[in-house]
Amino acid sequence: MKAESVFLETFGESPYIKVLDFFLTYPSFDYSKTQVADEIGISRITIDKIWNDLIKKDIIVKNRTMGRAELYKLNVASPKVKILMKIGLELASAYLKSDEKLITVTA
């Protein structure tokens, strides 16, 4: 069983959030739509609308073409993405602090 990210735990597991979380988790690599859909367990039809929206919002950008596949990656230069990454770090920090309190209380 795959561990759930704090981003998914906080914002839910809608297909849109799953795609966003995937790119936030792996910001250094590029992926095709099919790769992302397979990794997060959604259909190619479902990812099409999400993908186009993420491109339009400048959250993901085309990085290169390999054969017929277009590969996209997280647009780490985007102010929106910088904020999303910061939110992810803040959430992780908050979860760690709450876990530390639980350990201290129960120990």
Backbone as numpy.savetxt, mean C-alpha at the origin, in Angstrom:
# Nx Ny Nz CAx CAy CAz Cx Cy Cz
-0.65 -17.88 7.20 -1.49 -16.69 7.20 -0.61 -15.44 7.20
-0.92 -14.52 6.32 -0.16 -13.29 6.18 -0.54 -12.30 7.29
0.47 -11.67 7.88 0.21 -10.68 8.92 -0.41 -9.44 8.28
-1.39 -8.87 8.95 -2.05 -7.67 8.45 -1.25 -6.44 8.83
-1.10 -5.50 7.91 -0.38 -4.28 8.21 -1.23 -3.38 9.11
-0.57 -2.46 9.80 -1.31 -1.54 10.65 -2.17 -0.61 9.80
-1.75 -0.37 8.56 -2.53 0.46 7.65 -3.87 -0.22 7.35
-3.82 -1.51 7.02 -5.05 -2.27 6.75 -5.89 -2.42 8.01
-5.23 -2.67 9.12 -5.96 -2.83 10.39 -6.72 -1.56 10.75
-6.14 -0.42 10.42 -6.75 0.86 10.75 -7.82 1.29 9.76
-7.54 1.14 8.47 -8.43 1.68 7.43 -9.32 0.65 6.75
-9.17 -0.61 7.10 -10.00 -1.65 6.52 -9.35 -2.34 5.34
-10.04 -3.33 4.81 -9.47 -4.14 3.75 -10.22 -4.03 2.44
-10.67 -2.82 2.12 -11.29 -2.63 0.81 -10.21 -2.83 -0.25
-10.61 -3.21 -1.46 -9.61 -3.39 -2.52 -8.74 -2.15 -2.73
-9.32 -0.95 -2.66 -8.56 0.28 -2.84 -7.47 0.41 -1.78
-7.83 0.19 -0.53 -6.87 0.28 0.57 -5.80 -0.80 0.44
-6.18 -1.99 0.00 -5.21 -3.08 -0.20 -4.16 -2.71 -1.25
-4.60 -2.10 -2.35 -3.64 -1.70 -3.39 -2.73 -0.60 -2.86
-3.30 0.38 -2.20 -2.53 1.47 -1.62 -1.52 0.94 -0.60
-1.96 0.06 0.26 -1.09 -0.54 1.27 0.05 -1.32 0.61
-0.25 -2.04 -0.46 0.78 -2.80 -1.16 1.90 -1.88 -1.64
1.54 -0.78 -2.30 2.56 0.14 -2.80 3.29 0.84 -1.66
2.60 1.16 -0.57 3.27 1.78 0.57 4.23 0.81 1.26
3.91 -0.47 1.21 4.77 -1.48 1.83 6.01 -1.75 0.99
5.88 -1.66 -0.33 6.99 -1.96 -1.24 7.27 -0.76 -2.16
7.71 0.36 -1.60 7.86 1.58 -2.41 9.03 1.58 -3.39
9.98 0.70 -3.22 11.19 0.73 -4.05 11.09 -0.08 -5.33
10.04 -0.85 -5.48 9.94 -1.75 -6.62 8.79 -1.35 -7.53
8.84 -1.84 -8.78 7.74 -1.58 -9.70 7.00 -2.87 -10.02
5.70 -2.72 -10.31 4.82 -3.87 -10.48 3.82 -3.62 -11.61
3.37 -4.71 -12.21 2.28 -4.63 -13.18 0.96 -4.76 -12.42
-0.13 -4.41 -13.10 -1.46 -4.56 -12.49 -1.70 -6.01 -12.08
-1.34 -6.91 -12.97 -1.57 -8.34 -12.71 -0.80 -8.81 -11.48
0.45 -8.38 -11.34 1.24 -8.77 -10.17 0.59 -8.29 -8.88
0.16 -7.04 -8.86 -0.45 -6.49 -7.65 -1.77 -7.19 -7.34
-2.59 -7.39 -8.37 -3.88 -8.07 -8.17 -3.66 -9.46 -7.60
-2.70 -10.20 -8.13 -2.41 -11.55 -7.65 -1.90 -11.53 -6.20
-1.02 -10.59 -5.89 -0.44 -10.52 -4.55 -1.47 -10.21 -3.47
-2.42 -9.33 -3.78 -3.38 -8.93 -2.75 -4.71 -9.66 -2.85
-4.85 -10.49 -3.89 -6.04 -11.34 -4.00 -7.29 -10.65 -4.49
-7.15 -9.76 -5.48 -8.33 -9.16 -6.09 -8.30 -9.44 -7.60
-9.44 -9.26 -8.25 -9.53 -9.56 -9.68 -8.91 -8.43 -10.51
-8.57 -8.77 -11.72 -8.01 -7.79 -12.66 -9.06 -6.72 -12.98
-10.31 -7.09 -13.03 -11.39 -6.13 -13.30 -11.48 -5.11 -12.16
-11.40 -5.59 -10.93 -11.48 -4.71 -9.76 -10.31 -3.73 -9.72
-9.13 -4.21 -10.06 -7.95 -3.34 -9.94 -7.89 -2.25 -11.02
-8.55 -2.48 -12.16 -8.49 -1.49 -13.25 -8.94 -0.10 -12.81
-10.10 0.00 -12.15 -10.61 1.31 -11.72 -9.70 1.93 -10.66
-9.26 1.10 -9.74 -8.38 1.58 -8.66 -7.08 2.10 -9.26
-6.51 1.33 -10.17 -5.22 1.65 -10.80 -5.30 3.02 -11.49
-6.34 3.21 -12.29 -6.49 4.48 -13.00 -6.65 5.66 -12.05
-7.35 5.44 -10.95 -7.53 6.49 -9.96 -6.20 6.84 -9.28
-5.40 5.83 -8.96 -4.10 6.07 -8.32 -3.15 6.81 -9.27
-3.24 6.52 -10.55 -2.43 7.24 -11.55 -2.90 8.69 -11.63
-4.21 8.87 -11.73 -4.80 10.21 -11.84 -4.43 11.07 -10.62
-4.39 10.46 -9.45 -4.07 11.19 -8.22 -2.56 11.31 -7.99
-1.77 10.81 -8.95 -0.31 10.90 -8.91 0.30 10.12 -7.74
-0.38 9.05 -7.33 0.12 8.22 -6.24 1.04 7.13 -6.77
0.71 6.60 -7.95 1.64 5.68 -8.62 1.97 6.26 -9.99
3.16 5.93 -10.47 3.63 6.43 -11.76 4.24 5.28 -12.55
4.12 5.40 -13.87 4.73 4.39 -14.74 6.24 4.51 -14.63
6.89 3.39 -14.38 8.33 3.37 -14.22 9.04 2.86 -15.47
8.46 1.82 -16.09 9.07 1.24 -17.29 8.09 0.28 -17.95
8.46 -0.16 -19.13 7.69 -1.16 -19.86 8.59 -2.37 -20.07
8.04 -3.54 -19.78 8.78 -4.79 -19.97 7.92 -5.69 -20.85
8.31 -5.83 -22.11 7.46 -6.55 -23.04 6.19 -5.76 -23.23
5.06 -6.42 -22.98 3.76 -5.72 -23.08 3.30 -5.18 -21.73
4.01 -5.51 -20.68 3.59 -5.09 -19.33 4.14 -3.72 -18.97
3.24 -2.87 -18.48 3.66 -1.58 -17.95 3.84 -1.73 -16.45
4.98 -1.28 -15.95 5.29 -1.43 -14.53 5.22 -0.07 -13.85
4.55 -0.06 -12.71 4.32 1.17 -11.95 4.92 1.04 -10.56
5.25 2.19 -10.00 5.74 2.21 -8.62 5.15 3.39 -7.88
5.32 3.37 -6.58 4.83 4.45 -5.74 5.57 5.74 -6.10
4.85 6.83 -6.23 5.44 8.12 -6.56 5.89 8.80 -5.26
7.07 8.43 -4.79 7.55 8.93 -3.50 7.83 10.43 -3.51
7.86 11.05 -4.70 8.05 12.50 -4.80 6.75 13.28 -4.57
5.62 12.59 -4.62 4.33 13.24 -4.47 4.09 13.66 -3.02
3.63 14.90 -2.81 3.30 15.34 -1.44 2.26 14.44 -0.77
1.28 13.97 -1.56 0.25 13.07 -0.99 0.87 11.78 -0.49
1.78 11.24 -1.28 2.43 9.98 -0.90 3.30 10.17 0.34
4.00 11.29 0.40 4.82 11.57 1.58 3.97 11.58 2.85
2.78 12.18 2.74 1.87 12.21 3.89 1.38 10.81 4.23
1.02 10.03 3.21 0.57 8.65 3.45 1.67 7.81 4.11
2.90 8.00 3.66 4.02 7.26 4.26 4.21 7.67 5.73
4.07 8.97 5.98 4.19 9.47 7.36 3.08 8.90 8.23
1.86 8.86 7.70 0.74 8.28 8.44 1.04 6.83 8.78
1.56 6.09 7.81 1.91 4.69 8.05 2.92 4.54 9.18
3.94 5.39 9.19 4.94 5.34 10.27 4.34 5.73 11.62
3.49 6.75 11.62 2.85 7.18 12.86 1.94 6.08 13.42
1.21 5.41 12.52 0.34 4.31 12.96 1.17 3.18 13.56
2.26 2.83 12.89 3.12 1.76 13.40 3.67 2.13 14.77
4.07 3.37 14.93 4.59 3.84 16.21 3.51 3.77 17.29
2.30 4.19 16.95 1.20 4.15 17.91 0.87 2.72 18.33
0.88 1.80 17.36 0.62 0.39 17.68 1.71 -0.18 18.58
2.96 0.19 18.32 4.06 -0.29 19.16 3.92 0.24 20.58
3.56 1.50 20.72 3.39 2.09 22.05 2.25 1.42 22.81
1.16 1.12 22.10 0.04 0.46 22.78 0.41 -0.97 23.16
1.21 -1.64 22.34 1.68 -2.99 22.69 2.61 -2.95 23.90
3.48 -1.92 23.96 4.39 -1.78 25.10 3.60 -1.60 26.40
2.52 -0.82 26.35 1.69 -0.61 27.54 1.05 -1.92 27.98
0.59 -2.71 27.02 -0.03 -4.00 27.35 0.99 -4.93 28.00
2.19 -4.95 27.48 3.24 -5.80 28.04 3.60 -5.36 29.44
3.71 -4.04 29.66 4.04 -3.50 30.97 2.94 -3.82 31.99
1.70 -3.67 31.58 0.57 -3.91 32.47 0.46 -5.39 32.83
0.66 -6.26 31.88 0.48 -7.70 32.13 1.71 -8.37 32.72
2.86 -7.72 32.65 4.10 -8.34 33.13 4.22 -8.29 34.64
